[in-house]
Amino acid sequence: MQAVAALITAALATWYDSTTRRVPNRLIAIAIATGLALGILTGGLRGLGESVLGLFAGGAVLFVPFALGWMGAGDVKLLAAIGAILGPRGAAYSILYGAIVGGIISAVALARRRRLGVTFMAVLVGVLGFISYIIPGLVGRTMRVVRPLEDAMPLPHSGVAIPYSAAIGIGLVIAIATGFSLVFV
């Protein structure tokens, strides 16, 4: 029953996000209330605790990307609602598979707009820059080569935005189909 509620929530959120670029708060509120009620009905106070923990875990996982402006609040609220319905394990596997799906969708969208190479180089330069601050001696020589690239290739916003709720929804489907386990191990 929880899986059905989570799938309906994700499907509706994806539809709204794809058509209006927003996930309605009313949908999220209903989903969270449903998750908490199902938690109580199926597991009593322990089930309610799992639902509350899933709610907070789902919201916490995407809070930093939201705070950095990488995604919208609707995506964070959607994962929190999935966590309320399926618990922390459901939220964790949904975002794990959702991140993989989101990466593939983003790569395809960037490639279609001929922005994949530039974006890949900018990400590589950023990662190497971050590593050079952590381990300066190990990456120092690499950064002397890459720094001129960073100056020559500033990357403004890629101009590509995808409705990430679709990636979360597909990740949820994969998580349910795999029984909330890792298929690539």
KOLDO-67844 format. One record per residue (C-alpha): x, y, z; chain; residue number from 1. Coordinates in steps of 0.2 Angstrom, whole numbers, padded with zeros to 4 digits. Layout:
% KOLDO-67844
[r [X,Y,Z],'A',NUM]
...
% end
This chain:
% KOLDO-67844
[r [0000,0000,0000],'A',1]
[r [0014,0012,0004],'A',2]
[r [0023,0009,-0013],'A',3]
[r [0007,0013,-0022],'A',4]
[r [0005,0029,-0012],'A',5]
[r [0023,0034,-0016],'A',6]
[r [0021,0030,-0034],'A',7]
[r [0005,0040,-0036],'A',8]
[r [0013,0055,-0027],'A',9]
[r [0029,0054,-0038],'A',10]
[r [0018,0052,-0054],'A',11]
[r [0008,0068,-0049],'A',12]
[r [0023,0078,-0044],'A',13]
[r [0032,0073,-0060],'A',14]
[r [0017,0078,-0070],'A',15]
[r [0015,0095,-0061],'A',16]
[r [0033,0098,-0062],'A',17]
[r [0034,0094,-0081],'A',18]
[r [0020,0105,-0085],'A',19]
[r [0021,0120,-0073],'A',20]
[r [0039,0118,-0066],'A',21]
[r [0031,0118,-0049],'A',22]
[r [0026,0104,-0036],'A',23]
[r [0011,0109,-0027],'A',24]
[r [0012,0111,-0008],'A',25]
[r [-0005,0103,-0007],'A',26]
[r [0000,0087,-0015],'A',27]
[r [0016,0086,-0004],'A',28]
[r [0005,0089,0012],'A',29]
[r [-0007,0076,0007],'A',30]
[r [0007,0064,0004],'A',31]
[r [0016,0067,0020],'A',32]
[r [-0001,0065,0030],'A',33]
[r [-0004,0049,0021],'A',34]
[r [0013,0043,0025],'A',35]
[r [0012,0047,0043],'A',36]
[r [-0006,0039,0044],'A',37]
[r [0001,0023,0035],'A',38]
[r [0015,0023,0047],'A',39]
[r [0003,0022,0062],'A',40]
[r [-0008,0010,0054],'A',41]
[r [0005,-0003,0048],'A',42]
[r [0017,-0001,0063],'A',43]
[r [0010,0009,0077],'A',44]
[r [0021,0021,0086],'A',45]
[r [0036,0012,0078],'A',46]
[r [0029,0015,0061],'A',47]
[r [0025,0033,0065],'A',48]
[r [0043,0035,0070],'A',49]
[r [0050,0027,0054],'A',50]
[r [0038,0039,0044],'A',51]
[r [0045,0054,0053],'A',52]
[r [0063,0048,0052],'A',53]
[r [0060,0046,0033],'A',54]
[r [0052,0063,0031],'A',55]
[r [0067,0071,0039],'A',56]
[r [0080,0060,0030],'A',57]
[r [0072,0063,0013],'A',58]
[r [0072,0082,0016],'A',59]
[r [0090,0082,0023],'A',60]
[r [0097,0073,0008],'A',61]
[r [0093,0086,-0004],'A',62]
[r [0094,0101,0007],'A',63]
[r [0112,0106,0002],'A',64]
[r [0109,0105,-0017],'A',65]
[r [0094,0115,-0014],'A',66]
[r [0103,0128,-0004],'A',67]
[r [0116,0129,-0017],'A',68]
[r [0103,0132,-0030],'A',69]
[r [0105,0116,-0040],'A',70]
[r [0087,0111,-0038],'A',71]
[r [0070,0117,-0032],'A',72]
[r [0061,0116,-0016],'A',73]
[r [0048,0105,-0024],'A',74]
[r [0061,0091,-0027],'A',75]
[r [0066,0092,-0009],'A',76]
[r [0048,0091,-0003],'A',77]
[r [0045,0077,-0014],'A',78]
[r [0059,0066,-0007],'A',79]
[r [0053,0071,0010],'A',80]
[r [0036,0065,0006],'A',81]
[r [0042,0049,-0001],'A',82]
[r [0052,0047,0015],'A',83]
[r [0037,0049,0025],'A',84]
[r [0028,0036,0015],'A',85]
[r [0042,0023,0013],'A',86]
[r [0053,0027,0028],'A',87]
[r [0072,0032,0027],'A',88]
[r [0077,0017,0017],'A',89]
[r [0064,0021,0004],'A',90]
[r [0070,0039,0002],'A',91]
[r [0088,0034,0002],'A',92]
[r [0086,0021,-0012],'A',93]
[r [0074,0032,-0022],'A',94]
[r [0087,0046,-0022],'A',95]
[r [0102,0034,-0025],'A',96]
[r [0094,0028,-0041],'A',97]
[r [0086,0045,-0045],'A',98]
[r [0103,0053,-0045],'A',99]
[r [0109,0040,-0058],'A',100]
[r [0094,0043,-0069],'A',101]
[r [0096,0062,-0066],'A',102]
[r [0114,0061,-0072],'A',103]
[r [0109,0052,-0088],'A',104]
[r [0094,0064,-0091],'A',105]
[r [0106,0079,-0088],'A',106]
[r [0119,0072,-0100],'A',107]
[r [0107,0069,-0114],'A',108]
[r [0099,0086,-0112],'A',109]
[r [0117,0094,-0112],'A',110]
[r [0122,0084,-0127],'A',111]
[r [0107,0089,-0136],'A',112]
[r [0111,0107,-0133],'A',113]
[r [0130,0104,-0137],'A',114]
[r [0135,0109,-0119],'A',115]
[r [0141,0092,-0113],'A',116]
[r [0159,0095,-0117],'A',117]
[r [0160,0112,-0109],'A',118]
[r [0150,0107,-0094],'A',119]
[r [0161,0091,-0091],'A',120]
[r [0177,0101,-0092],'A',121]
[r [0170,0114,-0080],'A',122]
[r [0165,0100,-0068],'A',123]
[r [0182,0092,-0070],'A',124]
[r [0191,0109,-0066],'A',125]
[r [0180,0111,-0051],'A',126]
[r [0183,0094,-0044],'A',127]
[r [0202,0096,-0047],'A',128]
[r [0202,0113,-0039],'A',129]
[r [0192,0106,-0024],'A',130]
[r [0205,0091,-0022],'A',131]
[r [0219,0103,-0023],'A',132]
[r [0213,0112,-0008],'A',133]
[r [0212,0096,0002],'A',134]
[r [0228,0088,-0005],'A',135]
[r [0239,0102,-0012],'A',136]
[r [0255,0092,-0014],'A',137]
[r [0247,0078,-0023],'A',138]
[r [0237,0088,-0036],'A',139]
[r [0248,0103,-0037],'A',140]
[r [0256,0098,-0054],'A',141]
[r [0239,0094,-0061],'A',142]
[r [0232,0111,-0056],'A',143]
[r [0246,0120,-0064],'A',144]
[r [0240,0112,-0080],'A',145]
[r [0221,0114,-0077],'A',146]
[r [0221,0132,-0070],'A',147]
[r [0224,0140,-0087],'A',148]
[r [0209,0130,-0093],'A',149]
[r [0198,0137,-0079],'A',150]
[r [0202,0155,-0083],'A',151]
[r [0200,0152,-0102],'A',152]
[r [0183,0143,-0100],'A',153]
[r [0172,0151,-0087],'A',154]
[r [0156,0142,-0086],'A',155]
[r [0140,0152,-0083],'A',156]
[r [0124,0143,-0079],'A',157]
[r [0122,0129,-0092],'A',158]
[r [0105,0135,-0097],'A',159]
[r [0098,0117,-0096],'A',160]
[r [0085,0113,-0082],'A',161]
[r [0076,0097,-0080],'A',162]
[r [0061,0093,-0069],'A',163]
[r [0071,0083,-0056],'A',164]
[r [0055,0075,-0049],'A',165]
[r [0055,0064,-0065],'A',166]
[r [0072,0057,-0060],'A',167]
[r [0066,0055,-0042],'A',168]
[r [0051,0046,-0048],'A',169]
[r [0060,0034,-0060],'A',170]
[r [0073,0031,-0046],'A',171]
[r [0058,0027,-0035],'A',172]
[r [0051,0014,-0048],'A',173]
[r [0069,0006,-0049],'A',174]
[r [0070,0006,-0030],'A',175]
[r [0053,-0003,-0028],'A',176]
[r [0057,-0015,-0042],'A',177]
[r [0074,-0020,-0034],'A',178]
[r [0066,-0022,-0017],'A',179]
[r [0076,-0007,-0010],'A',180]
[r [0093,-0016,-0013],'A',181]
[r [0108,-0012,-0024],'A',182]
[r [0107,-0021,-0041],'A',183]
[r [0125,-0016,-0047],'A',184]
[r [0134,-0025,-0032],'A',185]
% end
